[in-house]
Amino acid sequence: MSGATRPRWLIFGVGNPSRGDDALGPMLVEKVDAWRQTHEPPVDLTLLTDFQWQIEHALDLRDIDVALFVDASRADGEPVSISRLAPRFDATHSTHALSPACVLAVAEKIGLKAPQAWIVAVAGEDFGLGAPLSDLARRAFDSAYDRLLGAVIAGDVTAT
């Protein structure tokens, strides 16, 4: 882009690769990263993975315009759902695992401007230790990848 600042996006996938369908978040981030190796996205793209969202991840939102939080979820009929997030403190007695909405709230609490944010829930059904990806998760993975890539290419989450 000719001197224009590109929007700063974060795609942050969580999950445990050793627990079957829970691996979907990190797997999707890996595939987007592989695509990025051979393409120039129209957005400044940061990719992160972890086992779960934690209080420290609020710092990862610094200078981010759009955040997509990607995680596997129990199937509810749709292979992929994308929902807008608003900052909200909903932490339990522990800060060892937070919801994305709580990560946004923590970012605001420490003085950061919360980005536009969405949760990308990808359908899964088998989260057992050592389980392979289920057939449902494989199909949902392909759909989620197409939607994530479409959003990145369009520079618009709502375009998917």
C-alpha positions in Angstrom: 0.0 0.0 0.0 1.3 3.4 -0.9 2.1 5.0 2.4 -1.2 4.1 3.9 -1.3 2.4 7.2 -2.7 -1.1 7.0 -5.2 -2.1 9.7 -3.6 -4.3 12.4 -5.3 -7.6 12.9 -4.7 -10.4 15.4 -5.8 -13.9 14.9 -5.4 -15.8 18.2 -6.2 -19.5 18.3 -6.4 -21.4 21.5 -6.5 -25.1 22.2 -4.6 -28.2 23.1 -3.2 -30.1 20.1 -3.2 -33.3 22.3 -6.9 -33.2 22.8 -8.5 -34.1 19.5 -10.8 -31.4 18.2 -9.4 -28.9 20.8 -6.5 -28.5 18.3 -8.7 -26.6 15.8 -7.7 -23.1 17.0 -3.9 -23.6 16.7 -4.3 -25.6 13.5 -6.3 -22.8 11.8 -3.6 -20.2 12.8 -0.9 -22.5 11.4 -2.8 -22.8 8.1 -3.3 -19.0 7.8 0.4 -18.6 8.6 1.3 -21.0 5.7 -0.9 -19.0 3.4 0.8 -15.7 4.6 4.2 -17.1 3.6 3.3 -16.8 -0.1 0.7 -14.0 -0.1 0.7 -10.3 1.0 -2.4 -9.8 3.1 -4.1 -6.4 2.9 -3.9 -6.2 6.7 -0.9 -6.2 9.0 -1.5 -9.7 10.4 -0.3 -11.0 13.8 -0.9 -14.7 14.6 -0.8 -16.2 18.0 -1.6 -19.5 19.7 -1.8 -20.8 23.2 -3.5 -23.4 25.2 -6.0 -20.9 26.7 -6.5 -17.2 27.0 -4.9 -15.6 30.1 -4.7 -12.2 31.7 -1.3 -11.5 30.1 -2.9 -11.8 26.6 -4.4 -8.4 27.2 -1.0 -7.0 26.3 -1.2 -8.7 22.9 -4.0 -6.4 22.0 -1.8 -3.3 22.1 -2.2 -1.4 18.8 -4.5 -4.0 17.3 -7.5 -2.8 15.3 -9.3 -6.1 14.8 -9.0 -9.3 16.9 -10.3 -12.7 16.0 -10.3 -15.2 18.9 -10.5 -18.7 17.4 -11.5 -21.8 19.5 -13.1 -25.2 19.1 -16.6 -25.5 20.7 -19.2 -28.2 21.1 -21.2 -28.4 17.9 -24.5 -26.5 17.9 -25.6 -27.1 14.4 -23.3 -24.7 12.6 -19.8 -25.7 11.6 -18.5 -22.2 12.3 -20.0 -19.2 14.1 -18.6 -15.7 14.2 -19.9 -13.4 16.9 -19.0 -9.9 17.9 -17.4 -9.5 21.3 -17.6 -6.7 23.8 -15.3 -6.3 26.8 -16.8 -7.9 29.9 -15.3 -9.1 33.2 -16.6 -12.6 33.6 -13.6 -14.3 35.2 -14.1 -16.9 37.8 -12.1 -17.2 41.0 -9.0 -17.8 38.9 -7.2 -15.9 36.1 -5.6 -19.1 34.7 -8.2 -19.1 31.9 -10.2 -16.2 30.7 -12.9 -15.7 28.0 -11.9 -13.4 25.1 -14.5 -10.9 26.4 -12.6 -10.8 29.7 -9.2 -10.4 27.9 -10.7 -7.3 26.2 -12.0 -6.0 29.5 -8.5 -6.4 31.1 -7.0 -4.6 28.1 -9.3 -1.6 28.8 -8.6 -1.8 32.5 -4.9 -1.3 31.9 -5.5 1.6 29.6 -5.4 0.0 26.1 -8.1 0.7 23.5 -9.9 -2.6 23.0 -10.0 -3.6 19.3 -13.1 -4.6 17.4 -13.3 -8.3 18.3 -15.0 -11.5 17.3 -15.1 -15.0 18.6 -14.7 -17.7 15.9 -16.2 -20.9 17.3 -15.4 -24.0 15.3 -17.5 -27.1 15.8 -15.9 -30.1 17.4 -17.1 -33.2 19.3 -14.2 -35.3 20.5 -11.9 -33.5 23.0 -10.4 -36.6 24.5 -6.7 -36.8 25.3 -4.9 -38.4 22.3 -8.0 -38.4 20.1 -7.6 -37.6 16.4 -9.7 -34.9 14.7 -13.3 -36.0 14.3 -14.9 -36.0 10.9 -17.1 -33.1 12.0 -14.0 -31.1 13.1 -12.3 -31.7 9.7 -15.3 -30.3 7.8 -15.6 -27.4 10.2 -11.9 -26.7 9.9 -12.2 -26.2 6.1 -15.2 -23.9 6.5 -13.5 -21.9 9.3 -10.3 -21.5 7.2 -12.3 -20.3 4.2 -14.1 -17.8 6.4 -11.0 -16.6 8.1 -9.1 -16.2 4.9 -12.0 -14.5 3.3 -12.2 -11.9 6.1 -8.4 -11.3 5.9 -8.4 -10.8 2.1 -11.5 -8.6 2.3 -10.1 -6.7 5.3 -13.6 -7.1 6.8 -14.8 -9.7 9.3 -18.5 -9.1 8.3 -17.8 -10.0 4.7 -17.6 -13.7 5.5 
